[in-house]
C-alpha cells in the first residue's frame, strides 16, 4: 500500500516503522525543517521514554481504555524500543537512553525509518486532505498526491513553537469526527496568595492534595517548585489535568500543601520538643534546618507573624496557624498556564469515533494516532508510551 503519515513525531515514526516492516510504501510529511522537534525537549532533554510502573491510573481518557493499556500492548512498546537498539538506564522506574540525551532516541527512530525505506519529507506542510474514491488526496503547499491510506499524527496544540497547530483537530471537524473538549494538561498553576514573589525560586519535597469544591480528588508526593506566578513541579503537573477541566467548568479548585510530610507526629508537639533542646531560637531558626528560610518568611508574612519572634513568644493561636500552614496550606487555584506551557493536552479526537486500530469509522483509510487522540498520561514517560503504542497499533491495521 501507498501510505502517507502526517507528522514527524514519535507516534508518526512508530506507525511508519511498523508499516514499512510490512513492505508498504511509506511517506512521512513533516511541516518543520526537521522531525521530532518536541521529542528533543522531553524529560529536560534526557527523554524519559517508559516507566516500570504501568497501570490504568497513569492514563486518562473520556473513553474506556482498559483494552488499550494492557500487558500485551505495553510489551509491544518495550519490544519496539529494544528493536531500535536503545540501551536503557532506569532511575526509580523511569527509563532513559543510557546516554541520557534525547538525541539518542531521535537518531534511533530516524535511522530505523531510513533503513526500512521510509521517505521522510520535511518542510512539507499539509493543508488539506480530500476524498477521492477509495483513496485520499493529500495536498501540501508544494504538491498533491493520492494515497491508499493516511495516518494523522500531528500532535495537539501544545508547544506551538514545535509546530503544533491543531491541524489534526481541524481535519476531524471537517469529516464530522467528534472531539472531546481540549484543555492544557501537565501544566503550571496560577495562584493569588500575595506571597508568590517572596517564595519564588524555592524547590522542596511535599505532599499535595487536589480538592475540588473542598472534596478530595487526588494526592501526589514529590518536589514542588514555588514561583512568582504560583506552583509547578511534577506532582503539580499530575494534578493539573483535572484542575484545568474543573476551572473551565467554574469549579473551585484548591491545592493543599504539606511542607513537612516526614513529620508523622503532631507538628505542634514536634516543634514544642524541638524548642526545648534548641532554646532561644526565633521561628525561622527553629525550622530552617528542614525548611527554606524564604518559605518560612513568606508563610509568616501571610499569617502576619513576626518571623523574628521566639517560639515561646507566639500566642497559642499563632502557633496553631503556623503549624496548619506548614502541614496543610490551602492554596486556591485561579488559573493555569496556557497551551504554550503545557506538556500535553487532555481531550482530542473521541475514541468512540475510531476502531481499535484508530481508523475513522466515518472515513475509509483515515487513521489517527498520538497526542491528537483523547488519551493523555501522567509525567514519567506515559505520554511517549501512548504515542508509540497508538502508532504501532495504527501501523498494524490492514
C-alpha positions in Angstrom: 0.0 0.0 0.0 1.0 3.6 -0.6 0.6 5.4 2.8 1.1 8.9 4.0 1.9 9.8 7.6 1.2 13.4 8.5 3.6 14.5 11.3 7.1 13.5 12.1 6.7 13.0 15.9 7.2 9.7 17.9 3.7 8.5 17.0 4.3 9.1 13.3 7.6 7.3 13.5 6.1 4.3 15.3 3.4 4.0 12.6 5.9 4.5 9.8 8.4 1.8 11.1 5.6 -0.6 11.7 4.1 -0.1 8.2 7.5 -0.2 6.5 8.2 -3.6 8.1 5.2 -4.9 6.1 6.7 -3.7 2.8 4.3 -0.7 2.5 5.5 2.4 0.6 5.5 5.0 3.4 5.9 8.7 3.1 6.2 10.9 6.1 5.3 14.6 5.7 6.6 17.0 8.3 5.9 20.7 8.3 9.1 21.7 10.2 12.6 21.7 8.8 13.4 18.6 10.9 11.5 15.8 12.6 11.0 15.0 16.3 11.4 18.6 17.4 9.2 18.2 20.5 10.9 14.9 21.4 14.2 16.7 22.0 12.6 18.6 24.8 11.2 15.5 26.6 12.5 14.9 30.1 14.5 18.2 30.1 16.4 16.8 27.1 17.0 13.4 28.6 13.9 11.7 27.1 12.1 9.7 29.7 10.6 7.2 27.3 9.0 4.5 29.5 8.2 3.7 33.1 8.2 0.4 35.1 5.1 1.4 37.0 2.3 0.6 34.5 -1.3 0.7 35.4 -4.5 2.3 34.1 -4.4 5.1 36.7 -1.5 6.6 34.9 -3.5 7.1 31.7 -6.6 9.3 31.1 -9.4 9.4 28.6 -13.1 10.1 28.4 -13.5 6.6 26.9 -12.7 3.2 28.5 -9.1 2.3 27.6 -8.7 -0.8 29.7 -8.2 -2.8 26.4 -5.5 -0.4 25.3 -3.4 -0.2 28.5 -2.7 -3.9 28.9 0.4 -6.0 29.2 0.2 -7.3 25.6 0.3 -3.8 24.2 2.9 -2.5 26.7 5.1 -5.4 25.7 4.9 -4.2 22.1 6.2 -0.8 23.2 9.2 -2.4 25.1 9.9 -4.6 22.1 9.8 -1.6 19.8 12.4 0.3 21.8 14.6 -2.9 22.1 14.5 -3.4 18.3 15.8 0.1 17.8 18.8 -0.8 19.9 18.0 1.6 22.8 20.1 0.7 25.9 18.1 1.9 28.9 19.2 3.3 32.2 16.4 3.0 34.8 16.1 5.5 37.6 13.3 4.9 40.1 11.4 3.1 37.4 12.0 5.9 34.8 13.6 4.7 31.6 16.1 6.9 29.8 18.5 6.2 27.0 21.9 5.3 28.6 23.4 8.4 27.0 20.7 10.4 28.9 20.2 12.6 25.8 17.0 12.7 23.7 19.1 12.9 20.5 19.9 9.2 21.0 16.2 8.4 20.8 15.8 10.7 17.8 18.7 9.1 15.9 17.4 5.6 16.6 14.0 6.4 15.2 15.2 8.2 12.2 17.9 5.6 11.3 15.4 2.8 11.6 12.9 4.5 9.4 15.6 5.2 6.7 16.8 1.6 6.9 13.2 0.4 6.1 12.9 2.8 3.2 10.5 5.4 4.7 10.6 8.6 2.6 10.9 11.5 5.1 9.9 14.8 3.6 10.5 17.9 5.8 9.2 21.4 5.1 6.0 19.8 3.7 3.0 21.4 5.4 -0.2 19.5 4.7 -3.0 22.0 4.1 -5.9 19.6 3.2 -7.0 16.0 2.7 -9.8 15.2 0.3 -11.7 12.1 -0.5 -11.0 10.7 -4.0 -12.9 7.4 -4.5 -11.2 4.8 -2.3 -8.1 6.9 -1.9 -7.2 10.1 -0.1 -5.7 13.2 -1.9 -3.1 14.8 0.3 -2.5 18.5 -0.6 0.6 20.2 0.7 1.9 23.7 -0.1 4.1 22.2 -2.9 2.4 19.2 -4.3 -0.7 16.9 -4.4 -0.6 13.1 -4.1 -3.1 10.2 -3.9 -2.6 7.7 -1.1 -4.3 4.4 -0.2 -4.2 5.3 3.5 -3.4 8.4 5.5 -2.4 8.4 9.2 -2.7 11.7 11.0 0.0 12.1 13.8 0.1 15.9 14.0 0.0 16.2 17.8 -2.2 18.7 19.7 -1.9 22.4 20.2 0.7 22.3 23.0 4.1 23.8 22.4 3.1 25.6 19.2 6.8 26.6 18.8 7.4 23.0 17.9 4.9 23.2 15.0 1.7 22.0 16.8 -1.2 23.9 15.3 -4.2 21.6 15.9 -4.4 20.6 12.2 -5.5 17.1 13.2 -8.4 18.6 15.2 -9.4 20.7 12.2 -9.3 17.7 9.9 -11.5 15.7 12.3 -14.1 18.5 12.4 -14.0 18.7 8.6 -15.0 15.0 8.4 -17.6 15.4 11.2 -15.5 13.4 13.7 -16.3 14.4 17.3 -13.8 15.9 19.6 -13.6 15.8 23.4 -13.1 19.3 24.9 -9.3 20.2 24.7 -7.5 21.7 27.7 -3.9 22.2 28.8 -2.5 19.4 31.0 0.8 18.7 32.7 0.9 22.5 33.2 1.8 25.1 35.9 -0.9 26.5 38.1 -1.6 30.2 38.9 -2.3 31.4 42.4 -3.0 34.7 44.1 -1.8 34.3 47.7 0.1 37.6 47.7 3.4 35.9 48.8 4.4 34.5 45.4 7.3 37.0 45.0 8.6 36.0 48.4 8.7 32.3 47.8 9.7 32.3 44.1 12.7 30.0 43.3 12.1 27.5 46.2 12.1 23.8 45.5 11.1 21.4 48.3 9.6 18.0 48.8 5.9 18.0 49.7 2.7 16.0 49.7 -0.1 17.7 47.9 -3.8 17.1 47.7 -6.2 18.4 45.0 -9.6 19.5 46.3 -12.5 20.3 44.1 -15.3 22.1 45.8 -13.5 21.1 49.1 -13.7 17.4 48.1 -10.5 15.3 47.8 -9.8 14.3 44.2 -6.2 13.1 44.1 -3.0 13.1 46.1 0.6 13.3 44.9 4.1 13.4 46.6 7.2 14.9 45.1 9.1 18.1 44.5 7.2 21.3 44.2 8.5 24.5 42.6 7.3 27.7 44.1 7.2 30.6 41.5 6.3 34.2 41.2 3.0 33.1 39.4 2.1 30.1 41.6 3.2 26.5 41.8 4.9 23.9 39.5 6.7 20.6 39.6 5.9 17.0 38.6 3.5 16.5 41.5 1.6 19.6 40.5 1.6 18.6 36.8 0.0 15.3 37.7 -2.9 17.2 39.4 -3.2 19.9 36.7 -5.3 17.9 34.3 -8.4 17.7 36.5 -7.8 21.2 37.7 -7.7 22.7 34.2 -11.0 20.9 33.3 -12.6 22.0 36.7 -11.7 25.6 36.2 -13.2 25.6 32.8 -16.4 24.3 34.4 -16.3 27.0 37.1 -15.4 24.7 39.9 -13.5 25.7 43.0 -10.0 24.2 42.7 -7.6 24.1 45.6 -4.2 22.6 46.3 -3.4 21.6 49.9 0.3 21.5 50.6 2.0 19.6 53.4 5.6 21.0 53.6 6.6 18.6 56.3 5.4 15.2 55.1 8.1 13.4 57.1 6.7 14.6 60.4 4.3 11.8 61.3 3.5 13.0 64.8 1.6 16.1 65.8 3.5 19.0 64.3 3.0 21.4 67.2 4.2 18.8 69.6 7.2 18.3 67.4 8.1 22.0 67.4 7.5 22.3 71.2 10.0 19.5 71.8 12.4 21.0 69.3 12.2 24.3 71.1 13.3 22.6 74.3 16.6 21.3 73.0 17.1 24.3 70.7 16.2 27.2 73.0 16.3 30.9 72.3 15.7 30.4 68.6 13.3 32.6 66.6 10.8 30.8 64.4 12.9 30.7 61.2 15.9 29.5 63.2 13.8 26.8 64.8 12.7 25.5 61.4 15.5 26.4 58.9 17.2 23.0 59.3 14.3 21.4 57.4 12.6 24.3 55.5 13.9 27.1 53.3 14.1 30.4 55.2 12.4 32.2 52.3 9.4 29.9 52.6 9.2 30.4 56.4 9.4 34.2 55.9 6.7 34.0 53.2 4.4 32.0 55.5 4.9 34.3 58.4 4.2 37.2 56.1 0.9 35.6 55.1 -0.1 35.0 58.7 1.1 38.4 60.0 3.5 36.7 62.3 6.9 38.3 63.1 9.5 35.7 61.9 12.0 37.1 64.5 9.8 36.1 67.4 10.8 33.1 69.5 8.5 30.2 69.6 7.7 30.8 73.3 6.6 34.3 72.5 3.9 33.2 70.0 0.3 33.1 71.1 -1.4 29.8 71.1 -3.5 31.0 68.1 -0.4 31.9 66.1 1.3 28.6 66.9 -1.8 26.7 65.6 -2.0 28.8 62.5 1.7 28.4 61.8 1.5 24.6 62.1 -1.6 24.5 60.0 0.2 26.4 57.2 3.2 24.0 57.3 1.0 20.9 57.5 -1.9 21.8 55.2 -1.6 25.2 53.4 -4.7 25.6 51.3 -3.9 27.4 48.0 -6.8 28.4 45.7 -6.0 28.0 42.0 -7.1 30.9 39.9 -5.9 29.5 36.6 -3.3 27.5 34.7 -0.6 28.4 32.2 -1.8 28.0 28.6 -1.1 25.7 25.8 2.3 27.4 25.2 3.5 25.9 28.5 1.5 22.7 28.7 3.4 19.4 28.0 0.3 17.8 26.7 -3.5 18.3 26.2 -6.4 16.5 27.7 -9.2 15.7 25.2 -8.9 15.3 21.5 -10.4 13.0 18.9 -13.1 10.9 20.6 -12.1 7.2 20.7 -15.8 6.3 20.1 -15.3 7.7 16.6 -12.4 5.2 15.9 -12.0 1.5 15.8 -9.4 -0.5 17.9 -6.6 0.5 15.4 -7.7 4.2 15.5 -9.2 4.2 12.0 -12.1 6.6 11.5 -15.4 4.9 11.3 -16.8 7.6 9.0 -13.9 7.8 6.6 -12.3 4.9 4.9 -8.5 4.6 5.2 -8.1 7.6 7.5 -6.4 6.9 10.9 -5.2 9.0 13.8 -2.5 8.3 16.5 -0.6 10.0 19.2 -1.5 13.2 21.1 -4.3 14.1 18.7 -6.3 11.4 20.4 -8.3 11.7 23.6 -5.7 9.9 25.6 -3.1 11.5 27.9 -0.9 10.4 30.7 0.9 11.5 33.8 4.5 12.6 33.9 7.0 9.8 33.8 7.2 8.5 30.2 3.5 7.7 29.9 2.7 10.2 27.1 5.5 8.9 25.0 4.3 5.4 25.7 0.8 6.4 24.3 2.5 7.9 21.2 4.5 4.8 20.4 1.7 2.4 21.3 -1.0 4.1 19.2 1.4 4.5 16.4 2.2 0.8 16.4 -1.4 -0.2 16.5 -2.3 2.2 13.7 0.5 0.7 11.7 -0.7 -2.9 12.3 -4.1 -2.2 10.7 -4.8 -4.0 7.5 
